[in-house]
Amino acid sequence: MNDDARVSPDDPFDDPEVQAFLAREGIVRTPGMAAKLMRDLGPLVADEGFDLENLGEADVDGLNAALARATERHNLTLFTPIGDRRQQALAVLVRVARAVADDDEVAARRELGRISPEATVDLPAISDVMGVSIGLLDRWYSDPVTVTGLSAARFPRWAASARKAGTDIVGLARKGRGFDSLDRLHFAHSGLALYEAGALAVAAALTAWSRRENLAVEVVARRELDLDAETTLEAPMLVAAATEARGAAFGIGSTRPERGSDTSEAFTRWLATQPDGHDRIEVGEVELLQDLLALAVRVDLDLSDPDDVDPFIETLFGISDPDDPEQEQTLGNALEVLHDYVHFRLERSAEGSAAWKAAHAAVESAIDELDEVDEDAPMPPHVAAALEASAHVGDVAQRTALSALPVVRSVSPFLDWIGAGRALTSSGMLRRVDIPDAAAFLGIDALGVRSRAAADDLRGPSGRRYVLSLREVPEFMAWWNALHAADILESSATRVRPGPAAMSWRGETPPSLALAEQITTMCSAFLITGGAERTFFDELAGRIVVARLFSTVAEDSDPIDVDVDVEGEEQFLAPRVARVLEQLALTGLITVKDGAIDVAPGLEPAVTTSALVAITLLIRDVG
């Protein structure tokens, strides 16, 4: 295989127009990520007897199984740091716990914000901290003795965005399965949410112990975290990693102001009073402002002086590459924060308000200029054509078509079947005895068996699926995950029950168009992308499916060609593409006959949206 998977200029993922469109939508793609992953997996797959440089006539199912095992080993390495990296990760957890125990939100966010996706000499990677924290939680919560001291462990009040992920992590940790369920957790939550939730859950545990025993957090941490005696708990002075992690990327060094400065504290209090202010605090707006204040100092400007705002904007444009979508996104974020900062100054300004109004006008002009640059990037023709075709479909036609799909019409009866709750197995799925009834809601004939040998013996031409678990029924799993992601269902360690959004689906009345489209597109996008455990080849097949869906909706007689230049492309990708299309057809979203796709009237918008959501899932940061 080549070092980098090559995609033709017509591929919707590699076309320059598509990349500009994705940048405009705030979607960041890391070029070469798949190729780098395959280089990392190469030696591991070789241990399984496959040469990725020369696949030849390799067995498709055997290669898929080998890739799955290699990916599991790779992830184990990624989330299991050793030596100094593990000690650095433990030190980060202690510093976060110390801040949580002191109820110091700013300090806790500072420590969380220091860590970036890549490790440095002084700091671990996000994956290091995530793996260590979830491993610790598994150990503590699955121990019947240790867990008794954790009844008082509580997430900080300000950590609302991480609380849901933390609840899921702790629920799995009670069975000692948090670390083993990282794939499932990644499917439901972003990597950043899992990182913060794991660290804060450890902080909550250490804080609960320290208060119960009237000991300092550091003392409890030295006892519980296997810290080396020489490991320092003080944060390194270098903050470049934090700058990079928050997306500032303006090269700020140790001149960054202290987070407890009067300006940042006053800005934080002001921002908390604004609409969505707490959400903006959660995503790091205060941290980015601090980066901007530090950068201003480095270029001999003072952002407390309104006359310095316009020259500072020129500096931001000067150090940003307009041809780099990621830097353009960073510049946009910086301008939005600067806009809030100027509003903050305007409200506090008694004298000189005219000067701050001029500064405000300069910021708005800069935002307009950046938006004009974005708007110059044309939408990809195939996407534009699909959206144009979808725009002519009326709401009534959409709602009628969607309400007839099994994934929509079966939600209400499925909730009735769930009732107040149903038991789950230790793997978090419905029991084997429930498999026939559950699968039947989607029109699938499936029967649970006790062993793989039994499934192989019983398999025949009848169309019935003999499975060990519902995890082996991809259409049901896509629906199950979509129902959870939409809060229609929620699961604890032992039971599944109706979620907060279930009431909107009760009764005889069809769901609203928005709800019907939500569950349909989420379910379809999960199928297109291959789910949480997708392989490299599943991703490539997903690209081809997306291209074919766009072409079908747009009624394009010249379908988009996707050339991925993989050895044995026809052998390895065609069956996967056909399988995904068959799964989408089973949901009712499309029909497939002799390889040709057809979309029923009224479903064009859902197909287009499903393809767009799939793009986001395929190229989001999964590191």
PLY file of the C-alpha trace (Angstrom):
ply
format ascii 1.0
element vertex 623
property float x
property float y
property float z
element edge 622
property int vertex1
property int vertex2
end_header
0.00 0.00 0.00
1.21 3.53 -0.62
2.21 5.62 2.36
-0.89 7.73 1.91
-4.26 6.60 0.66
-4.78 8.60 -2.53
-8.21 10.03 -3.29
-9.13 11.32 -6.72
-9.90 15.02 -7.23
-13.60 14.11 -7.45
-13.69 12.44 -4.05
-16.05 14.45 -1.80
-13.53 14.19 1.04
-10.43 15.42 -0.82
-11.82 18.00 -3.23
-10.47 21.49 -2.28
-14.01 22.86 -2.44
-15.19 20.22 -0.02
-12.38 21.05 2.38
-13.31 24.73 2.24
-16.95 23.80 2.82
-16.02 21.65 5.83
-13.87 24.45 7.23
-16.78 26.84 6.87
-18.94 24.39 8.82
-16.33 24.09 11.59
-15.30 20.52 10.70
-11.56 19.82 11.00
-9.92 17.02 9.07
-6.41 15.76 9.80
-4.84 14.82 6.44
-3.04 11.50 6.41
-4.62 10.30 9.68
-5.82 7.05 8.13
-2.48 6.44 6.41
-0.61 7.09 9.66
-2.91 4.69 11.49
-2.26 2.00 8.90
1.50 2.50 9.25
1.11 2.09 13.01
-1.04 -1.01 12.55
1.25 -2.58 9.93
3.57 -4.45 12.31
0.62 -5.57 14.45
-1.27 -6.90 11.43
1.92 -8.59 10.25
1.90 -10.56 13.52
-1.47 -11.89 12.38
0.00 -13.09 9.05
-1.05 -10.24 6.72
1.23 -7.88 4.80
-0.54 -4.56 4.23
1.97 -3.72 1.51
0.93 -6.78 -0.47
-2.57 -8.01 0.31
-2.79 -10.14 -2.82
-5.52 -12.76 -2.48
-5.85 -12.35 1.28
-9.04 -13.58 2.92
-11.39 -10.62 3.45
-12.94 -11.81 6.71
-9.55 -12.90 8.06
-8.04 -9.50 7.28
-10.95 -7.71 8.94
-10.53 -9.82 12.07
-6.78 -9.17 12.07
-7.34 -5.42 11.71
-9.82 -5.46 14.60
-7.33 -7.28 16.87
-4.49 -4.97 15.77
-6.61 -1.90 16.44
-7.42 -3.21 19.93
-3.71 -3.70 20.66
-2.91 -0.26 19.26
-5.56 1.39 21.43
-4.28 -0.48 24.47
-0.83 1.04 23.89
-2.31 4.47 23.20
-4.27 4.57 26.46
-1.75 2.75 28.68
1.24 5.02 29.29
4.20 3.67 31.23
7.18 5.14 33.02
7.48 8.93 33.07
4.38 9.40 30.92
2.24 7.57 33.46
3.72 9.60 36.32
3.03 12.82 34.40
-0.58 11.75 33.85
-0.99 10.95 37.55
0.46 14.37 38.46
-2.09 16.07 36.20
-4.89 14.19 37.97
-3.58 15.31 41.37
-3.42 18.96 40.28
-7.00 18.79 38.97
-8.13 17.10 42.20
-6.41 19.77 44.29
-8.30 22.49 42.40
-11.62 20.64 42.69
-11.12 20.13 46.42
-10.50 23.89 46.75
-13.62 24.57 44.62
-11.34 26.54 42.29
-12.95 26.22 38.85
-10.40 28.48 37.14
-7.45 26.44 38.41
-9.12 23.15 37.44
-9.77 24.40 33.92
-6.21 25.63 33.69
-4.86 22.18 34.49
-7.25 20.46 32.09
-6.42 23.01 29.40
-2.66 22.40 29.61
-2.93 18.97 28.02
-2.94 18.53 24.25
-3.46 15.51 21.96
0.31 15.07 21.63
2.63 14.52 24.60
5.54 16.89 25.27
8.68 16.48 27.33
6.89 17.77 30.43
3.26 16.91 29.82
1.36 13.74 28.89
-1.09 13.41 26.00
-4.85 13.58 26.45
-5.04 9.83 25.72
-2.52 9.18 28.53
-4.62 10.99 31.12
-7.84 9.44 29.80
-6.52 5.89 29.96
-4.95 6.30 33.40
-8.04 7.96 34.91
-10.50 5.36 33.59
-8.19 2.55 34.70
-8.11 3.99 38.22
-11.89 4.33 38.28
-12.25 0.69 37.22
-10.02 -0.38 40.08
-11.72 1.75 42.72
-15.39 1.33 41.80
-15.23 -2.42 41.18
-13.59 -3.05 44.58
-16.36 -3.73 47.16
-14.19 -2.32 49.93
-12.87 0.79 48.18
-16.20 1.80 46.67
-17.79 2.32 50.07
-15.67 5.46 50.51
-16.87 6.90 47.20
-20.55 7.37 48.02
-19.89 11.08 48.63
-17.96 11.57 45.36
-19.63 14.35 43.37
-18.79 16.05 40.09
-18.08 19.79 40.44
-21.19 21.91 39.91
-19.58 23.75 37.01
-18.70 20.58 35.07
-22.11 20.10 33.43
-20.71 19.31 29.98
-18.63 16.40 31.30
-21.19 15.04 33.76
-23.04 12.82 31.29
-19.82 11.20 30.08
-18.71 10.85 33.70
-21.94 9.08 34.62
-21.38 6.57 31.83
-17.74 6.02 32.81
-18.53 5.45 36.48
-21.43 3.15 35.59
-19.08 0.94 33.57
-16.31 1.26 36.17
-18.61 -0.28 38.80
-18.34 -3.47 36.75
-14.64 -2.96 36.09
-15.38 -2.42 32.40
-14.69 1.26 31.78
-11.32 0.79 30.12
-12.52 -2.17 28.06
-15.48 -0.08 26.86
-13.46 2.85 25.48
-14.75 2.16 21.95
-18.35 2.29 23.17
-17.66 5.44 25.18
-16.02 7.13 22.18
-19.11 6.34 20.14
-21.34 8.21 22.60
-19.02 11.06 23.67
-16.22 13.16 22.22
-12.63 12.41 23.20
-12.39 15.76 25.03
-15.54 15.02 27.06
-14.14 11.62 28.08
-10.79 13.14 29.01
-12.35 15.82 31.20
-14.94 13.43 32.68
-12.30 10.85 33.63
-10.06 13.44 35.25
-12.93 15.05 37.15
-14.29 11.67 38.30
-10.86 10.86 39.76
-10.78 14.33 41.34
-14.22 13.74 42.87
-13.07 10.41 44.32
-9.85 11.83 45.81
-11.78 14.81 47.22
-14.36 12.52 48.83
-11.61 10.46 50.49
-9.68 13.52 51.65
-12.75 15.06 53.30
-13.85 11.78 54.86
-10.41 11.18 56.37
-9.59 14.85 56.99
-6.39 14.54 54.95
-4.91 16.74 52.24
-5.65 15.64 48.68
-1.92 15.20 48.02
-1.63 12.75 50.92
-4.55 10.65 49.68
-3.20 10.80 46.12
0.24 9.55 47.18
-1.49 6.58 48.79
-3.99 5.74 46.04
-2.24 6.63 42.78
1.04 4.69 42.93
3.01 7.90 42.52
6.78 7.58 42.55
8.40 9.36 45.45
10.33 11.65 43.11
7.30 12.63 40.98
6.65 16.34 41.37
3.06 17.50 41.57
3.80 21.04 40.44
2.82 22.05 36.91
5.63 22.76 34.41
6.02 26.41 33.45
5.65 25.78 29.72
2.08 26.45 28.60
2.45 26.02 24.85
0.62 22.70 25.09
-2.35 24.38 26.71
-2.34 27.05 24.04
-2.35 24.41 21.30
-5.03 22.35 23.02
-7.40 25.30 23.19
-6.78 26.08 19.53
-5.08 29.45 20.03
-1.95 28.37 18.13
-0.47 31.86 18.31
2.88 30.81 19.76
2.35 32.18 23.27
4.97 31.34 25.85
5.39 31.97 29.53
4.15 35.57 29.32
0.57 34.39 29.65
-1.19 36.33 32.43
-2.17 34.57 35.62
-5.70 33.22 35.44
-6.55 34.87 38.69
-5.84 38.33 37.26
-8.43 41.05 37.82
-9.24 41.27 34.11
-9.86 37.57 33.60
-11.87 37.22 36.82
-14.02 40.25 35.95
-14.51 38.96 32.39
-15.49 35.52 33.71
-18.10 37.06 36.04
-19.46 39.23 33.21
-19.57 36.31 30.74
-21.53 34.21 33.23
-24.34 36.81 33.07
-24.62 36.64 29.27
-26.88 34.33 27.22
-25.08 30.98 26.85
-22.30 32.45 28.97
-21.78 29.34 31.06
-21.52 27.26 27.89
-18.89 29.64 26.53
-16.96 29.37 29.77
-17.18 25.58 29.51
-15.59 25.53 26.04
-12.64 27.67 27.12
-13.46 31.26 26.13
-11.74 32.68 29.20
-8.63 30.64 28.44
-8.52 31.91 24.86
-8.90 35.50 26.07
-5.90 34.96 28.33
-3.93 33.73 25.34
-4.88 36.85 23.41
-3.91 39.13 26.31
-0.54 37.38 26.49
0.03 37.70 22.74
-0.77 41.43 22.94
1.95 41.84 25.58
4.46 40.08 23.36
3.81 42.50 20.48
3.91 45.56 22.77
0.17 46.16 22.78
-2.23 46.58 25.70
-5.79 45.37 25.22
-6.97 47.50 28.13
-6.36 50.44 25.74
-9.09 50.62 23.08
-6.67 52.25 20.62
-4.60 49.05 20.62
-7.46 46.80 19.52
-7.26 47.63 15.80
-3.47 47.09 15.59
-3.94 43.81 17.48
-6.49 42.64 14.91
-3.92 43.37 12.18
-1.46 41.24 14.14
-3.91 38.33 14.27
-4.48 38.47 10.52
-0.75 38.82 9.93
0.21 35.64 11.78
-2.65 33.51 10.38
-2.37 31.60 7.12
-5.58 32.24 5.13
-4.97 29.04 3.12
-4.94 26.87 6.25
-8.55 26.00 7.24
-7.52 25.17 10.83
-5.74 28.53 11.29
-8.68 30.31 9.69
-10.99 28.61 12.22
-8.65 29.64 15.04
-8.65 33.23 13.82
-12.45 33.20 13.76
-12.56 31.91 17.34
-10.11 34.60 18.44
-12.18 37.36 16.84
-15.37 36.09 18.47
-13.70 36.14 21.89
-12.26 39.60 21.20
-15.79 40.70 20.27
-17.09 39.55 23.67
-14.15 41.21 25.40
-14.89 44.56 23.75
-18.56 44.28 24.78
-17.35 43.60 28.32
-15.18 46.74 28.18
-18.00 48.82 26.71
-20.33 47.95 29.57
-17.67 48.85 32.16
-16.57 52.01 30.38
-17.64 55.36 31.79
-15.17 57.63 30.09
-13.78 56.89 26.67
-16.81 54.85 25.56
-16.43 56.39 22.10
-13.00 54.80 21.83
-14.37 51.39 22.80
-17.21 51.82 20.30
-14.58 52.39 17.64
-12.76 49.26 18.82
-16.04 47.36 18.65
-16.58 48.51 15.07
-13.06 47.36 14.17
-13.73 43.87 15.54
-17.06 43.56 13.72
-15.42 44.71 10.50
-12.73 42.04 10.91
-15.37 39.33 11.51
-17.22 40.47 8.36
-13.97 40.37 6.39
-13.28 36.81 7.53
-16.86 35.75 6.71
-16.46 37.17 3.20
-13.38 35.01 2.73
-15.36 31.97 3.85
-18.26 32.76 1.54
-15.90 32.91 -1.45
-15.42 29.13 -1.12
-18.12 27.56 -3.30
-20.12 24.64 -2.02
-19.12 21.33 -3.68
-21.32 20.87 -6.79
-22.62 17.43 -5.83
-23.51 18.63 -2.32
-25.15 21.75 -3.71
-27.16 19.70 -6.22
-28.33 17.28 -3.51
-29.33 20.15 -1.21
-31.13 21.85 -4.09
-33.10 18.69 -4.86
-33.94 18.27 -1.18
-35.11 21.88 -0.82
-38.08 21.22 -3.08
-39.52 18.55 -0.77
-42.29 19.89 1.46
-42.49 19.32 5.20
-45.68 17.24 4.95
-44.16 14.93 2.35
-41.02 14.52 4.45
-42.90 13.78 7.65
-45.19 11.27 5.91
-42.27 9.43 4.30
-40.16 9.37 7.46
-43.03 8.23 9.68
-43.38 5.10 7.55
-39.76 4.01 8.13
-39.23 1.16 10.63
-36.63 3.18 12.57
-39.26 5.87 13.17
-42.60 4.07 13.40
-41.16 1.43 15.76
-39.86 3.87 18.39
-43.15 4.20 20.25
-43.96 0.45 20.39
-40.34 -0.26 21.33
-40.66 2.14 24.27
-43.87 0.33 25.29
-41.95 -2.96 25.15
-39.14 -1.49 27.28
-41.77 -0.39 29.79
-40.32 0.95 33.02
-37.05 -0.80 32.21
-35.48 -4.05 31.01
-32.48 -5.95 32.27
-29.14 -5.73 30.46
-26.31 -8.23 30.32
-22.85 -7.51 31.70
-21.88 -6.24 28.22
-24.61 -3.58 28.36
-26.95 -5.22 25.83
-30.42 -6.77 25.99
-30.49 -10.41 27.08
-30.26 -13.31 24.63
-33.90 -14.22 25.25
-34.92 -10.70 24.14
-33.09 -10.82 20.81
-36.02 -12.08 18.63
-38.50 -9.52 19.98
-36.06 -6.61 19.86
-34.85 -7.33 16.31
-38.42 -7.80 15.10
-39.16 -4.11 15.68
-36.98 -3.44 12.62
-38.35 -6.37 10.66
-35.27 -8.50 11.33
-35.56 -12.24 12.00
-32.84 -12.97 14.58
-32.37 -15.66 17.21
-29.87 -15.73 20.04
-27.57 -18.76 20.38
-25.08 -19.76 23.04
-21.98 -20.35 20.91
-20.39 -19.45 17.61
-20.40 -23.12 16.63
-24.16 -23.25 17.12
-24.60 -20.17 14.96
-22.50 -21.69 12.19
-24.39 -24.98 12.35
-27.80 -23.31 12.18
-26.99 -20.75 9.49
-28.89 -21.49 6.29
-30.78 -19.92 3.38
-33.85 -18.99 5.44
-32.65 -15.43 6.13
-32.78 -15.88 9.90
-29.71 -14.53 11.71
-28.23 -16.66 14.50
-26.25 -14.35 16.77
-24.54 -14.41 20.14
-25.64 -10.84 20.86
-27.56 -7.99 19.30
-24.15 -6.40 18.74
-23.97 -8.74 15.73
-27.06 -7.10 14.19
-25.64 -3.81 12.81
-29.01 -2.31 11.86
-30.32 -2.78 15.39
-27.08 -1.48 16.93
-27.24 1.68 14.80
-30.84 2.21 15.95
-29.98 1.38 19.59
-27.09 3.88 19.60
-29.21 6.53 17.87
-31.97 6.11 20.49
-29.40 6.59 23.24
-27.70 9.54 21.54
-31.11 11.23 21.16
-31.90 10.60 24.88
-34.90 8.46 23.94
-33.27 5.63 25.90
-30.80 5.69 28.75
-28.89 2.78 30.23
-27.36 2.13 33.62
-24.99 -0.69 34.36
-27.85 -3.19 34.62
-31.00 -1.77 32.98
-32.24 0.21 30.00
-35.16 2.57 30.52
-36.94 5.41 28.68
-34.82 8.57 28.57
-35.72 12.26 28.99
-36.84 12.59 25.34
-39.08 9.49 25.38
-42.27 11.45 26.10
-42.04 13.15 22.69
-42.44 9.73 21.07
-45.33 8.39 23.13
-48.86 7.98 21.82
-50.47 7.51 18.44
-49.52 10.89 16.96
-46.55 10.67 14.57
-43.42 12.42 15.82
-42.53 15.89 14.60
-40.51 16.22 11.40
-37.43 17.30 13.37
-37.57 14.25 15.66
-38.22 11.82 12.80
-35.34 13.23 10.78
-33.04 13.20 13.81
-33.43 9.49 14.55
-33.33 8.53 10.86
-30.17 10.46 10.01
-28.34 9.38 13.15
-29.17 5.73 12.55
-28.21 5.93 8.86
-24.98 7.81 9.54
-23.91 5.17 12.06
-24.47 2.46 9.44
-22.57 4.37 6.74
-19.54 4.94 8.94
-19.31 1.43 10.32
-19.91 2.38 13.96
-17.39 2.73 16.77
-15.34 -0.31 15.77
-14.97 0.58 12.09
-11.82 -0.50 10.29
-9.77 1.40 7.74
-11.64 -0.35 4.91
-15.01 0.50 6.48
-14.01 4.17 6.35
-13.09 3.93 2.66
-16.35 2.12 1.88
-18.21 4.85 3.78
-16.68 7.47 1.50
-17.96 5.63 -1.56
-21.45 5.24 -0.06
-21.61 8.96 0.73
-20.59 9.82 -2.84
-23.24 7.49 -4.29
-25.96 8.91 -2.04
-25.16 12.47 -3.11
-25.18 11.42 -6.78
-28.52 9.62 -6.38
-30.32 12.53 -4.72
-28.84 14.97 -7.23
-29.84 12.60 -10.06
-26.30 12.98 -11.38
-25.73 10.96 -14.53
-21.97 11.21 -13.96
-21.49 9.67 -10.48
-18.68 10.88 -8.25
-15.62 8.68 -8.66
-13.72 7.74 -5.52
-10.29 6.24 -6.22
-8.68 5.16 -2.95
-5.76 3.29 -4.56
-5.84 0.32 -2.20
-4.40 -3.02 -3.27
-7.31 -5.28 -4.15
-9.73 -2.33 -4.04
-12.53 -4.12 -5.90
-12.22 -7.22 -3.75
-12.15 -5.45 -0.40
-14.39 -2.42 -0.88
-17.20 -3.60 -3.18
-18.61 -6.14 -0.67
-18.53 -3.54 2.11
-20.26 -0.93 -0.02
-22.94 -3.47 -1.00
-23.40 -4.52 2.64
-23.87 -0.92 3.84
-26.37 -0.21 1.08
-28.32 -3.36 2.01
-28.39 -2.23 5.65
-29.64 1.24 4.65
-32.29 -0.43 2.50
-33.46 -2.48 5.49
-34.04 0.75 7.42
-36.21 1.92 4.52
-34.12 4.99 3.72
-33.26 3.74 0.22
-34.01 0.81 -2.06
-31.34 -1.09 -3.96
-31.89 -3.22 -7.05
-29.04 -4.71 -9.08
-26.67 -2.27 -7.39
-28.71 0.80 -8.35
-29.91 3.10 -5.55
-33.35 4.66 -5.50
-34.74 7.19 -3.02
-38.49 7.30 -2.43
-40.22 10.70 -2.75
-40.05 12.63 0.51
-36.84 10.99 1.74
-34.36 13.09 -0.28
-33.63 15.54 2.59
-33.04 12.69 5.06
-30.65 10.94 2.66
-28.71 14.17 2.05
-28.52 14.97 5.77
-27.44 11.40 6.56
-24.57 11.74 4.06
-23.49 15.06 5.58
-23.61 13.66 9.14
-21.61 10.65 7.95
-18.93 12.99 6.57
-18.63 14.60 9.99
-18.35 11.23 11.76
-15.79 9.90 9.28
-13.40 12.84 9.48
-13.84 14.14 13.03
-10.87 13.91 15.37
-10.94 10.34 16.67
-7.46 10.47 18.18
0 1
1 2
2 3
3 4
4 5
5 6
6 7
7 8
8 9
9 10
10 11
11 12
12 13
13 14
14 15
15 16
16 17
17 18
18 19
19 20
20 21
21 22
22 23
23 24
24 25
25 26
26 27
27 28
28 29
29 30
30 31
31 32
32 33
33 34
34 35
35 36
36 37
37 38
38 39
39 40
40 41
41 42
42 43
43 44
44 45
45 46
46 47
47 48
48 49
49 50
50 51
51 52
52 53
53 54
54 55
55 56
56 57
57 58
58 59
59 60
60 61
61 62
62 63
63 64
64 65
65 66
66 67
67 68
68 69
69 70
70 71
71 72
72 73
73 74
74 75
75 76
76 77
77 78
78 79
79 80
80 81
81 82
82 83
83 84
84 85
85 86
86 87
87 88
88 89
89 90
90 91
91 92
92 93
93 94
94 95
95 96
96 97
97 98
98 99
99 100
100 101
101 102
102 103
103 104
104 105
105 106
106 107
107 108
108 109
109 110
110 111
111 112
112 113
113 114
114 115
115 116
116 117
117 118
118 119
119 120
120 121
121 122
122 123
123 124
124 125
125 126
126 127
127 128
128 129
129 130
130 131
131 132
132 133
133 134
134 135
135 136
136 137
137 138
138 139
139 140
140 141
141 142
142 143
143 144
144 145
145 146
146 147
147 148
148 149
149 150
150 151
151 152
152 153
153 154
154 155
155 156
156 157
157 158
158 159
159 160
160 161
161 162
162 163
163 164
164 165
165 166
166 167
167 168
168 169
169 170
170 171
171 172
172 173
173 174
174 175
175 176
176 177
177 178
178 179
179 180
180 181
181 182
182 183
183 184
184 185
185 186
186 187
187 188
188 189
189 190
190 191
191 192
192 193
193 194
194 195
195 196
196 197
197 198
198 199
199 200
200 201
201 202
202 203
203 204
204 205
205 206
206 207
207 208
208 209
209 210
210 211
211 212
212 213
213 214
214 215
215 216
216 217
217 218
218 219
219 220
220 221
221 222
222 223
223 224
224 225
225 226
226 227
227 228
228 229
229 230
230 231
231 232
232 233
233 234
234 235
235 236
236 237
237 238
238 239
239 240
240 241
241 242
242 243
243 244
244 245
245 246
246 247
247 248
248 249
249 250
250 251
251 252
252 253
253 254
254 255
255 256
256 257
257 258
258 259
259 260
260 261
261 262
262 263
263 264
264 265
265 266
266 267
267 268
268 269
269 270
270 271
271 272
272 273
273 274
274 275
275 276
276 277
277 278
278 279
279 280
280 281
281 282
282 283
283 284
284 285
285 286
286 287
287 288
288 289
289 290
290 291
291 292
292 293
293 294
294 295
295 296
296 297
297 298
298 299
299 300
300 301
301 302
302 303
303 304
304 305
305 306
306 307
307 308
308 309
309 310
310 311
311 312
312 313
313 314
314 315
315 316
316 317
317 318
318 319
319 320
320 321
321 322
322 323
323 324
324 325
325 326
326 327
327 328
328 329
329 330
330 331
331 332
332 333
333 334
334 335
335 336
336 337
337 338
338 339
339 340
340 341
341 342
342 343
343 344
344 345
345 346
346 347
347 348
348 349
349 350
350 351
351 352
352 353
353 354
354 355
355 356
356 357
357 358
358 359
359 360
360 361
361 362
362 363
363 364
364 365
365 366
366 367
367 368
368 369
369 370
370 371
371 372
372 373
373 374
374 375
375 376
376 377
377 378
378 379
379 380
380 381
381 382
382 383
383 384
384 385
385 386
386 387
387 388
388 389
389 390
390 391
391 392
392 393
393 394
394 395
395 396
396 397
397 398
398 399
399 400
400 401
401 402
402 403
403 404
404 405
405 406
406 407
407 408
408 409
409 410
410 411
411 412
412 413
413 414
414 415
415 416
416 417
417 418
418 419
419 420
420 421
421 422
422 423
423 424
424 425
425 426
426 427
427 428
428 429
429 430
430 431
431 432
432 433
433 434
434 435
435 436
436 437
437 438
438 439
439 440
440 441
441 442
442 443
443 444
444 445
445 446
446 447
447 448
448 449
449 450
450 451
451 452
452 453
453 454
454 455
455 456
456 457
457 458
458 459
459 460
460 461
461 462
462 463
463 464
464 465
465 466
466 467
467 468
468 469
469 470
470 471
471 472
472 473
473 474
474 475
475 476
476 477
477 478
478 479
479 480
480 481
481 482
482 483
483 484
484 485
485 486
486 487
487 488
488 489
489 490
490 491
491 492
492 493
493 494
494 495
495 496
496 497
497 498
498 499
499 500
500 501
501 502
502 503
503 504
504 505
505 506
506 507
507 508
508 509
509 510
510 511
511 512
512 513
513 514
514 515
515 516
516 517
517 518
518 519
519 520
520 521
521 522
522 523
523 524
524 525
525 526
526 527
527 528
528 529
529 530
530 531
531 532
532 533
533 534
534 535
535 536
536 537
537 538
538 539
539 540
540 541
541 542
542 543
543 544
544 545
545 546
546 547
547 548
548 549
549 550
550 551
551 552
552 553
553 554
554 555
555 556
556 557
557 558
558 559
559 560
560 561
561 562
562 563
563 564
564 565
565 566
566 567
567 568
568 569
569 570
570 571
571 572
572 573
573 574
574 575
575 576
576 577
577 578
578 579
579 580
580 581
581 582
582 583
583 584
584 585
585 586
586 587
587 588
588 589
589 590
590 591
591 592
592 593
593 594
594 595
595 596
596 597
597 598
598 599
599 600
600 601
601 602
602 603
603 604
604 605
605 606
606 607
607 608
608 609
609 610
610 611
611 612
612 613
613 614
614 615
615 616
616 617
617 618
618 619
619 620
620 621
621 622
